[in-house]
Amino acid sequence: MPIKNRFAELHDDITAWRRDLHEHPEILFETHRTSATVAEKLRSFGCDEVVEGIGRTGVVGVIKGKQDTSGKVIGLRADMDALPIHEQTGLEYASKTPNAMHACGHDGHTAMLLGAAQYLAETRNFDGTCVVIFQPAEEGGGGGREMCKDGMMERWGIQEVYGMHNWPGMPTGSFGIRTGPFFAATDLLEIEIEGLGGHAAKPQETIDTMVVTAHIITALQSIVSRNADPIGNIVVSITSIESSSKAFNVIPQRVNLMGTVRTMSNDLRDLAEKRVVEICEGIAATFGAVARVDYRRNYPVMVNHDEQTEFAADVARQISGQCDEAPLVMGGEDFAFMLEERPGAYILVGNGTEGAAVHHPLYNFNDEAIPVGCSWWAGIIEQRMPAA
């Protein structure tokens, strides 16, 4: 199954949709224009049902095949939200919204799934029901969790679910996938350290929160190097330090830290939470300070299911000739919530070996990947639910 001719014909249209979305990025759940655009297009394609407001601003479209003797219902999911980044590409279709940018390619994901939806609504060459899922707030808001909480899987009887992400560094149109744990659990840290502030020239009269902070930041790395199994996958990163003083000559009363913990198993996740709290509270107490830790579990490990992964890889190989084993990714992906509720798989599609990485102000989705991504999504439906 090579790239479908219909997607070559639709390439210019889908590219125009993608660039329009790129020009009007929206953050987290504030995807009002994007969601309305998606819903309008799905209705114009002749979808059997289009429902807005799932998971706050998510959109679901239903496309029934020519036959429904199989009873199968398969979901295809694309994310719609942008990032709080000021774009620096200089493109003629660059973001018109200050400090908002499609720097992760969700504009491309949305456009490709719209292209697949148009084709599937035109042809309906399958036996069952396709549910296209357009999700807000992947970038930290947990939109996938919210759509599941709204009962999306049960409402439409979804039995399997598939997702895709573009991947810079892979040749355009190539694929990568892996079974089992794929993207990491992503947990959030906020640590408040309180000591006794005072004059920087009289440290003996203070409980120096900056010294406590330095020891805590260093010691937290011992979770990776001395507590976790060396062949495990874990990252502990402190990403922000802010004190209650901005003066050169004041030892601050309080210091606030922010950070993230990434793990690839529930055992490591439990270990990391336990040790973060113990290290912060213990070191602070050693110096006479107090540490308060807010450890919030965010996205779980995203786990691809074996059978669905092999099927997804087979569809990819038919399109591009190969599908490589993808590396473990320590980034998070809230498609994990959907894969916790239903079996399915998540695949990477190459965005090219040149250009900026995702989450960079110079990033731009590669429109040459559009027919490949559309063909994969259409292939999932037509081959998983073949018409008689």
C-alpha positions as CSV (number, residue, x, y, z in Angstrom):
1,M,0.0,0.0,0.0
2,P,2.0,3.0,-1.2
3,I,0.9,6.6,-0.6
4,K,-2.6,6.9,-1.8
5,N,-3.2,9.0,-5.0
6,R,-6.0,10.9,-3.3
7,F,-3.6,12.4,-0.7
8,A,-1.3,13.5,-3.5
9,E,-4.4,15.3,-5.0
10,L,-5.3,16.8,-1.6
11,H,-1.7,17.7,-0.7
12,D,-2.1,21.4,-1.5
13,D,-5.4,21.7,0.4
14,I,-4.1,19.9,3.5
15,T,-1.0,22.0,3.4
16,A,-3.1,25.2,3.3
17,W,-5.1,23.9,6.3
18,R,-1.9,23.2,8.2
19,R,-0.5,26.6,7.5
20,D,-3.7,28.3,8.5
21,L,-3.5,26.5,11.9
22,H,0.1,27.4,12.2
23,E,-0.7,31.0,11.7
24,H,-3.3,30.9,14.5
25,P,-1.9,28.9,17.3
26,E,-3.8,28.3,20.5
27,I,-2.5,27.1,23.9
28,L,-3.7,24.2,26.0
29,F,-7.5,24.1,26.3
30,E,-7.9,27.5,24.5
31,T,-8.2,25.9,21.1
32,H,-11.5,27.6,20.3
33,R,-10.7,28.7,16.8
34,T,-8.9,25.5,16.0
35,S,-11.7,23.3,17.4
36,A,-14.3,25.2,15.4
37,T,-12.2,24.9,12.2
38,V,-11.9,21.2,12.7
39,A,-15.6,20.7,13.4
40,E,-16.6,22.8,10.4
41,K,-14.4,20.7,8.1
42,L,-15.6,17.4,9.5
43,R,-19.2,18.4,8.9
44,S,-18.3,19.5,5.3
45,F,-16.7,16.1,4.7
46,G,-20.1,14.5,5.5
47,C,-19.1,12.8,8.8
48,D,-22.0,10.9,10.3
49,E,-21.6,12.7,13.7
50,V,-19.5,15.6,14.9
51,V,-19.4,16.5,18.6
52,E,-17.6,19.4,20.1
53,G,-16.7,20.1,23.8
54,I,-15.3,16.6,24.7
55,G,-12.6,17.2,27.2
56,R,-13.5,20.9,27.3
57,T,-12.5,21.8,23.7
58,G,-11.9,18.5,22.0
59,V,-13.7,17.4,18.9
60,V,-14.9,13.9,17.9
61,G,-16.0,12.9,14.4
62,V,-17.7,9.6,13.5
63,I,-17.4,8.0,10.0
64,K,-19.2,4.8,9.3
65,G,-18.0,2.4,6.7
66,K,-20.0,1.0,3.8
67,Q,-20.5,-2.1,6.0
68,D,-20.8,-2.6,9.7
69,T,-20.8,-6.3,10.0
70,S,-17.5,-6.4,11.9
71,G,-18.8,-4.3,14.8
72,K,-15.3,-2.8,15.1
73,V,-14.8,0.8,16.3
74,I,-11.3,2.3,15.9
75,G,-10.1,5.7,17.1
76,L,-7.5,7.9,15.5
77,R,-6.2,10.7,17.6
78,A,-4.4,14.0,16.7
79,D,-3.4,16.8,19.2
80,M,-4.3,20.4,18.3
81,D,-2.6,22.7,20.8
82,A,0.5,25.0,20.4
83,L,3.3,26.0,22.8
84,P,4.0,29.3,24.7
85,I,7.0,30.1,22.5
86,H,7.5,33.2,20.4
87,E,8.1,32.1,16.8
88,Q,11.3,33.2,15.0
89,T,11.0,31.4,11.7
90,G,10.1,34.5,9.6
91,L,7.7,32.4,7.5
92,E,5.0,34.1,5.6
93,Y,2.5,32.0,7.6
94,A,4.3,32.5,10.9
95,S,2.3,32.8,14.1
96,K,0.2,36.0,14.4
97,T,-0.2,35.5,18.1
98,P,2.7,36.7,20.3
99,N,4.3,34.1,22.5
100,A,2.3,31.2,20.9
101,M,3.6,28.9,18.3
102,H,3.1,25.5,16.8
103,A,6.6,24.4,17.7
104,C,5.8,20.7,18.0
105,G,3.9,20.0,14.8
106,H,0.4,19.6,16.2
107,D,-0.8,21.7,13.3
108,G,0.6,19.0,11.0
109,H,-1.0,16.2,13.1
110,T,-4.4,17.9,13.0
111,A,-4.2,18.7,9.2
112,M,-3.1,15.1,8.4
113,L,-6.0,13.6,10.4
114,L,-8.4,16.0,8.7
115,G,-7.0,14.8,5.3
116,A,-7.5,11.2,6.3
117,A,-11.0,12.0,7.6
118,Q,-12.0,13.6,4.3
119,Y,-10.7,10.5,2.3
120,L,-12.4,8.0,4.7
121,A,-15.7,9.9,4.5
122,E,-15.5,10.0,0.7
123,T,-14.6,6.3,0.2
124,R,-15.9,4.5,3.3
125,N,-14.1,1.4,2.1
126,F,-14.1,-0.4,5.4
127,D,-16.4,-2.5,7.6
128,G,-17.0,-0.8,10.9
129,T,-16.7,2.7,12.4
130,C,-13.9,5.2,12.5
131,V,-13.8,7.8,15.2
132,V,-11.4,10.7,14.6
133,I,-10.3,12.4,17.8
134,F,-8.9,15.9,17.9
135,Q,-7.5,16.6,21.3
136,P,-6.5,19.9,23.1
137,A,-3.9,20.4,25.8
138,E,-1.3,17.7,25.1
139,E,1.4,20.1,26.1
140,G,1.1,19.7,29.8
141,G,-2.7,20.1,30.3
142,G,-3.7,16.5,30.1
143,G,-6.3,16.9,27.4
144,G,-6.2,13.2,26.7
145,R,-7.1,12.5,30.3
146,E,-10.0,15.0,30.1
147,M,-11.4,13.4,27.0
148,C,-11.3,10.0,28.6
149,K,-12.9,11.4,31.8
150,D,-15.7,12.7,29.6
151,G,-16.5,9.1,28.7
152,M,-15.3,9.3,25.1
153,M,-14.3,5.7,24.8
154,E,-17.6,4.4,26.2
155,R,-19.8,6.9,24.4
156,W,-18.6,5.8,20.9
157,G,-17.6,2.2,21.9
158,I,-14.0,2.7,20.8
159,Q,-12.1,-0.6,20.9
160,E,-8.6,0.4,19.7
161,V,-6.9,3.7,19.4
162,Y,-3.9,4.9,17.3
163,G,-1.8,8.1,17.4
164,M,1.1,9.6,15.6
165,H,3.8,12.3,16.1
166,N,6.2,13.8,13.6
167,W,9.9,13.3,14.5
168,P,12.7,15.6,13.4
169,G,15.9,13.8,12.7
170,M,14.2,10.9,10.9
171,P,14.1,11.0,7.0
172,T,10.8,12.5,5.7
173,G,8.2,9.8,5.4
174,S,10.0,7.2,7.4
175,F,8.5,5.5,10.4
176,G,9.6,4.4,13.9
177,I,7.8,2.5,16.6
178,R,8.4,0.2,19.6
179,T,6.3,-2.1,21.7
180,G,5.9,-1.7,25.4
181,P,7.0,1.5,27.3
182,F,7.8,4.2,24.7
183,F,7.3,7.7,26.2
184,A,8.2,8.4,29.9
185,A,6.0,9.2,32.8
186,T,6.3,13.0,33.5
187,D,6.0,14.2,37.1
188,L,6.2,17.8,38.4
189,L,8.1,19.1,41.4
190,E,7.7,22.2,43.4
191,I,10.0,22.6,46.4
192,E,9.8,25.4,48.9
193,I,12.8,25.8,51.2
194,E,12.5,28.1,54.2
195,G,15.4,29.1,56.4
196,L,16.3,32.3,58.2
197,G,17.1,35.3,56.1
198,G,19.7,38.0,57.0
199,H,22.7,40.0,55.9
200,A,25.0,38.3,53.5
201,A,28.0,39.6,55.6
202,K,26.7,37.7,58.7
203,P,25.9,34.2,57.5
204,Q,26.4,32.8,61.0
205,E,23.1,34.6,62.0
206,T,21.1,33.0,59.2
207,I,20.0,29.6,58.0
208,D,21.2,30.0,54.5
209,T,18.6,28.8,52.1
210,M,20.9,29.1,49.1
211,V,23.4,26.6,50.6
212,V,20.5,24.3,51.4
213,T,19.3,24.6,47.8
214,A,22.7,23.8,46.4
215,H,23.0,20.7,48.5
216,I,19.5,19.5,47.5
217,I,20.0,20.1,43.8
218,T,23.2,18.1,43.9
219,A,21.8,15.3,46.1
220,L,18.8,14.8,43.9
221,Q,21.1,13.5,41.2
222,S,22.0,10.6,43.5
223,I,18.5,9.2,42.8
224,V,19.7,8.5,39.3
225,S,23.3,7.5,40.1
226,R,22.9,5.7,43.4
227,N,19.2,4.7,44.0
228,A,17.9,3.6,40.6
229,D,19.0,0.5,38.8
230,P,21.8,1.6,36.4
231,I,19.9,0.1,33.4
232,G,16.7,1.8,34.4
233,N,15.5,5.0,32.7
234,I,15.1,8.0,34.9
235,V,15.8,11.7,34.7
236,V,15.6,14.2,37.6
237,S,15.9,17.9,36.5
238,I,15.6,21.1,38.5
239,T,14.6,23.7,36.0
240,S,13.9,26.9,38.0
241,I,15.2,28.6,41.1
242,E,13.6,31.7,42.6
243,S,14.4,33.3,45.9
244,S,12.5,35.8,48.0
245,S,15.4,38.3,47.6
246,K,16.9,39.9,44.5
247,A,19.5,41.8,46.5
248,F,23.3,41.2,46.3
249,N,23.7,41.5,50.1
250,V,20.7,39.5,51.4
251,I,20.5,35.8,52.2
252,P,16.9,35.0,51.3
253,Q,14.3,33.7,53.7
254,R,12.8,31.4,51.1
255,V,13.8,29.6,47.9
256,N,11.4,28.0,45.5
257,L,12.5,25.3,43.1
258,M,10.6,23.7,40.1
259,G,11.5,20.6,38.2
260,T,10.5,17.4,36.6
261,V,11.1,13.7,37.1
262,R,10.9,11.3,34.1
263,T,10.7,7.5,34.5
264,M,9.9,4.5,32.4
265,S,8.3,2.2,35.0
266,N,5.9,2.5,37.9
267,D,8.6,1.0,40.3
268,L,11.0,3.8,39.3
269,R,8.3,6.4,39.6
270,D,7.5,5.3,43.2
271,L,11.2,5.2,44.1
272,A,11.7,8.7,42.7
273,E,8.8,10.3,44.6
274,K,9.9,8.7,47.9
275,R,13.6,9.7,47.5
276,V,12.8,13.3,46.4
277,V,10.8,13.9,49.5
278,E,13.4,12.2,51.8
279,I,16.3,14.0,50.3
280,C,14.7,17.5,50.4
281,E,13.3,17.2,53.9
282,G,16.4,15.5,55.2
283,I,19.0,18.0,53.9
284,A,16.9,20.9,54.9
285,A,16.6,19.6,58.5
286,T,20.4,19.0,58.6
287,F,20.9,22.8,58.1
288,G,18.0,23.8,60.4
289,A,15.7,24.7,57.5
290,V,12.4,23.3,56.3
291,A,11.6,21.9,52.9
292,R,8.0,21.4,51.6
293,V,7.7,19.2,48.6
294,D,4.7,19.2,46.2
295,Y,5.3,16.1,44.0
296,R,2.5,15.8,41.4
297,R,2.1,12.8,39.2
298,N,1.3,14.0,35.7
299,Y,1.4,11.8,32.5
300,P,1.9,8.1,33.0
301,V,4.3,6.0,31.0
302,M,2.9,5.6,27.5
303,V,2.8,1.9,26.7
304,N,2.3,0.5,23.2
305,H,0.3,-2.8,23.0
306,D,2.1,-5.6,21.3
307,E,-0.5,-6.8,18.7
308,Q,-1.6,-3.2,17.7
309,T,2.1,-2.1,17.5
310,E,3.0,-4.9,15.1
311,F,-0.1,-4.1,13.0
312,A,0.7,-0.3,13.0
313,A,4.3,-1.1,11.9
314,D,3.1,-3.4,9.1
315,V,0.9,-0.6,7.7
316,A,3.9,1.8,7.9
317,R,6.2,-0.7,6.1
318,Q,3.7,-1.0,3.3
319,I,3.8,2.8,2.8
320,S,7.5,3.6,3.3
321,G,9.2,0.2,2.8
322,Q,10.4,0.0,6.4
323,C,9.6,0.8,10.0
324,D,12.5,1.1,12.4
325,E,12.5,0.4,16.1
326,A,12.2,3.8,17.7
327,P,14.3,4.7,20.8
328,L,12.9,5.2,24.2
329,V,11.7,8.8,24.6
330,M,12.0,10.5,28.0
331,G,9.5,13.2,26.9
332,G,5.9,12.7,28.0
333,E,2.8,12.1,25.9
334,D,-0.7,12.2,27.2
335,F,-1.9,9.7,24.6
336,A,-0.8,7.4,27.4
337,F,-4.2,8.0,29.1
338,M,-6.0,6.7,26.0
339,L,-3.7,3.6,25.8
340,E,-4.5,2.9,29.5
341,E,-8.2,2.7,28.5
342,R,-7.9,0.9,25.2
343,P,-5.3,-1.2,23.3
344,G,-3.5,0.7,20.6
345,A,-0.2,2.1,19.3
346,Y,1.6,5.3,18.8
347,I,4.1,5.8,15.9
348,L,6.7,8.4,14.8
349,V,6.7,9.7,11.2
350,G,9.9,11.4,9.9
351,N,9.9,15.2,9.7
352,G,13.3,15.3,7.9
353,T,16.9,15.4,8.9
354,E,17.3,19.1,8.5
355,G,15.8,22.0,10.5
356,A,15.2,22.7,14.1
357,A,14.0,20.2,16.7
358,V,10.5,20.4,18.3
359,H,9.9,23.0,21.0
360,H,12.3,25.4,19.3
361,P,11.4,28.9,18.0
362,L,12.7,27.9,14.5
363,Y,10.9,24.6,14.2
364,N,8.5,24.1,11.3
365,F,6.5,21.0,10.4
366,N,7.5,19.5,7.1
367,D,4.6,19.5,4.7
368,E,6.2,16.8,2.5
369,A,5.3,14.3,5.3
370,I,1.5,15.0,4.9
371,P,0.6,12.3,2.3
372,V,2.6,9.7,4.3
373,G,0.8,10.5,7.5
374,C,-2.6,10.6,5.9
375,S,-1.9,7.3,4.2
376,W,-0.9,5.6,7.4
377,W,-4.1,6.7,9.2
378,A,-6.3,5.7,6.3
379,G,-4.4,2.4,6.1
380,I,-5.0,1.7,9.8
381,I,-8.8,1.9,9.2
382,E,-9.0,0.1,5.9
383,Q,-6.7,-2.8,6.9
384,R,-7.9,-3.2,10.5
385,M,-11.6,-3.2,9.3
386,P,-11.4,-4.4,5.6
387,A,-14.5,-4.3,3.6
388,A,-15.8,-7.5,2.1
